[in-house]
Amino acid sequence: MRLLTTLYITDHRARVGVQSSALMVAQGDGARMRVPLEALQTVVLACNAQITSEAMAACVRHHVGVTSVRRNGAIRFALRGGISGNVHLRVAQVRAADDPDRVSQIARWLVAGKLQNLRLMLQRWSWDADTPTKRALRRIARMIEDRVAALAAAGDTNAIRGYEGDGTRIYFRGLRLHLAASGSALMFDRRNRRPPRDPINALLSFAYGVVLSEVAGALESVGLDPQIGFLHGIRAGRPSLALDLVEELRPAVADRFVVGLATRGVLSDADFLHTTGGACYLTDDGRAKFFEAYEQFKSAEVPHRLLGRSLPRASLPVVQATLLARYLRGDLPAYPPYVMVS
């Protein structure tokens, strides 16, 4: 698998054009950068930068996705070429989404993967914690383990969603304990969004949006429709399948990255904008620091249980999308979610 890269544009005054087979990025300060299209997988506009219609057309021809994200991480728009892959795969996806039993089974696998990763994150945080925090984190981890065990008996998709939501709420209590015990300057009380109201929530929302754009692109690259999901169901205008696969990657990728930023002091409160209405967002400089650290984080290799080898984090969305496609085609008896190695 050839790993491609993502081009992040964080300068509001930047303009992205095209010349031959390369994107030409003109920064607001006059600096220029040439990026060959053949080396790219995605362009992320994390600001109000301009991109010419010729550049967008060139991206489509070279199967390079263009995603614009709002300051809270929500996707403003996503531009990609036509869905690749075999049309029979998408027929199989639609048939699975129309079968309540298969919808529940796939949702169960997805939630099991997420909850296991939440438990493993809590266990990881407990390793170096003081004794009271260690006990609290391990108690929360056991509570989530109980939810994993209960999934097997969950009668329908709504019950499965209930275990997912319950486990996630419990996990965020552990996240609060870990950040407080680690001495992070960026504190966290509880999960909130629309809008996020503190730096940690701002980082989580932004990271989830970035991972969502990567997963949506990965699904399309293997021929799956990001709109037709299982855990999240089908709703007009919602990338339900992309949201499905994001769930197992939230703790393993987004949360782990955000917690690392906070505990290492990469970002400070000066990297966030606090509005008069109580919302909190990354500043331009904060987004630049975020993406610089994120590129390094994605390039690190992690073990993959099913493959039996390590691979860069950047490849996880494509690997999991491929495994889901193989299951829907009938090549695998079950979908194996990504579960971290503790």
N, C-alpha and C positions, 0 to 999 in steps of 0.2 A: 504494500500500500504506500503510494507516494503521498507524503504529508505536505499539504499546501498551507499557506499562511493567510492571516486576516489582516487587512489594512484598516486601521482605526484613524478616523479623522475627528480631531477634537477642537480644531480652530474654527470659530464661528465665521471668520473671514476667508476661509479656504475655498478654493475653487478646483474642482476635479474635472479635467479634460482628458482627451485621448490623443495619442500620436503614434501612428503605426500600430504596434501590438502592445502598447504600454499605456498605463494611466499616468497623466502628468498632474501632480498636485502642486498648486501654487498657494503657499501659505500667506497669511495676512501680513507678515513681516517681510515679504519679498522672497523668502527661501523657496526653493523648488525641489521637487523629488520626482524621480521616474521609477515606476513600479511595473515590471513586466506582467501582463495579464496571465501568462501561462504559469506564473508562480503563485497566483491568488486563488483562494476559494471564496472569500467573502470580503466585501467592503462594508464597514460599519460607520455610519455618519452619526456620531454622538453629539451633534450640535446642529446649527442651522447652516452648515456649509452648503455650497452649491455644487451640483454635478450636472454637466451638460447632457443633452439628449444623445449626442454622439457617444459620450462615455458610457451611458447606460446601455445603449445598443451594443457597444463593443463588449460590455460585461455579459449581456445575454448571449451573444455569439460564442463567448468563451466559457459559458456556464459558470460565471462568477456571480454570486448573489450580492445584491445591494440592499442593505437594511438601514433604516433610519430609526433611531431610538430617542424617545423623549428623555427629559432629565431625570425622570423617575424610573427609567429602564423599560417602560412600556414601548412596544413596537409602534412607530408611527406609520411606516409602510415597509413592505418587503418586495423586492423585485427579483424575479428569477426567470430563467427560461422555462420552456415547457417541461412537464414532468417526464423524466426518462424512465427506462425500464420497460418491462413487459406489461401490456395492458391486462393480461390474465392475472397478474399479481394484484392489480387494483380491483379486479372483479372479486378475487378471493378476499380482499380486505373488506369490501362492501358486504359480501355474504356473511363474513364473521361478525361484522357490526350489526347485522340484522338478526343474529341468533342470540337470544338472551343468555343461554347457557354459556356460549363461548365468550360473550362480553363479560360475564361474571368471572369466568376462569382467567381471562387475560388481565382483568382488573385486579384479581387476587394476586397474580404473579407480580404485577407492577407494585402494588402496595406492600407485598412481602419484601420486595427488594428495597423499597424506601425505608420501611421500618427497621430492617436489619442494618442498613447503613446509619440510621439515627442511633441505634443501639451501639454500634461500633464507634461512632464519634464520641458518645458519652464515655465509653470504656477507655478510649484513647485519652480523653481529657482527665480521666481519673488517675492515670499512671503517676503523674508528677504533682498531684494535688495534695494539700494538707489532709490530715485524717478526717476531720468533719466533712470537708468538701468531697473527699473520695467516697465516703459512705453515702452521701446524698446523691452523688452522680451514679453510683452503682445501684442504688435503690431505684432511681428513675430508669436506668437501663433495664432492670428486671421488670419494671412495669411495662415497658415497651415490648420486651420479650414475651410477656403474657399476651399482648395484643397480636403478636405474630402467630402465636400458637392458636389463638381464637379464630384466625382467618379461615382455617380449614373448615370450620363449621358455619361460617357466614352464609346465610341463605341466599342473598341476592346482592346486586351491585350496590344498593343503598346501604346495606349493612357493612359492606367492605369499605365504602367511603366513610362510614362512621368510625371504623377502627383507624383509618388513615388520619382523619381529623383529630381524633382523640390522642393518638400517638404523637402527632405533631405538636399539639398543645403541651403535652407533657415534656417533650424534648426541649421546647423553648424555655421551660423552667430550668433545665440543665444548662442551656446556653447562657442564661443570666448568671447562674452560679459560677460557671467557668470564667466568664469575662471579669466578674467581680474579684474572683480569687487570683486571677492572673495579673492584676494590677493594670488592666487596660484603661487608658485615659478615655476611651469611648465606651460609655456604659449602655446597658440595655435593660429595659424593664419587661416589656412584652412586645409581641409582634403586632405591628400596625402598618397600614399601607393606605394608599388612595386618600390622602398623601402619607408618606412616611414622616414620622415626627421626631426622629432622632438620627444621629449618624449611622448607627448600626442598622436600623431599619432602612435607611436610605441606601446603604451598601448592599443589603440583602435584596432589595427590590431591583436595584440596578443590575446586580449579578444575575438574578433570575431572568431578567429580560435579555441579557446578553446570551446566556446559555439557551434560552428559548429560541433565539434567532439561529444559533448554531444547530440545534436539534432539528428545527424546521428545514434548514438547508440539507442536513444529512438525510432526512426522510425523503425529500424530493430527489436527492441524488441516487437513491436506490430504487426509486419508482413508486414509493408509497405516497398517498395523499395526506398531507398534514392535517386536513380538516376532519377526517373521519376517524374518531377516536373511540375508546372503550371505557376507560375509567371516567373521563370527563363527558362522555356522551357527545352527541352531535348537536351543534348549535350554529346557526348561520353566522358567519364572520369570525368564528373562533377556531384557532388551530388546535383542535382537541387532541389529536394524536401526538402533536409536538408537546403539548402540556402533559400528556400521559408519560412520555419518556423523560421529560424533565424531572418528574417526581423522584425517580431513583437517583438522578444525578444532583439533585439539590444538596443533600448533605455531603456527598462524596466530592463534589466539585465546587459549587457556589459557596456553601456554608464553610467548608474547610478553607477556601481562599479568603473569605471575608474575615473569619476568625484569625487567620494568620496575619492579615493586614492590621487588625486591631491589637493583637498581642505583641507584635513586633514594633508597633509605633510607626508604621509606614505613613499613616495619615493622622492628622490632628484635627481639632475642631475648626481650625482655620481653613481646612479644605472643604468645608460645608457651608452652604448658604441657608440661613434660617429666615423664613419669611414671616411677615407680621401675622399671617393666618395660622402659624404654628407648623408649617411644613418644613421639611429639611431635605436638601438636595446637594449633590456633589457640585463643587465649583468647576470651572474650566480646568484649573490646575489640578484639582482633585481627580477629575476624570482622566487627565493625562497620566497622573501617578497610578491610577487604578489600572489602566490598560498596559502600562509599562510592566507593572508587576504581574499582571494576568498573563502576558505573553510568556514570561519566564515560568510561571506556574504551569501553564498548559504544556510546555515543552518537557517537563519532568516525566519520567516513566513510572508507571504504577503496575502492579501485578493484576492480571485478569484471570480469575479462577477458571473459567471455562476454557480459555485458550491455553492455559498453562504456561504463559510467558508474560513478560512485561511489555508495555507499549505506552507511547506518550498519551497524556490525558487528552490532548487535542483530538485524538482519533476515537475517543470513547463514543461520541454521538454517532459516527458512521458505523462503528462496530456493532453497537446496539441496534441501530436501524437495520443493519444487514441481518442480524440474528432474528429480529422480528419478521422481516420479509421471508426468511427461510422457514420460520414456523408457519406463516400464513400460506406459503406455497406447499406445505406438507413435508418439507425436508427435515424438520425437527419435530419431535413429539410435544414439545412445550417451549414457551419463550423463557430463556434464562436471563433475568434482570442482572444488571451489574451490581455486584456486592463487593465492597472493599475487603481487602485482606488486612486483618488487624495487626 
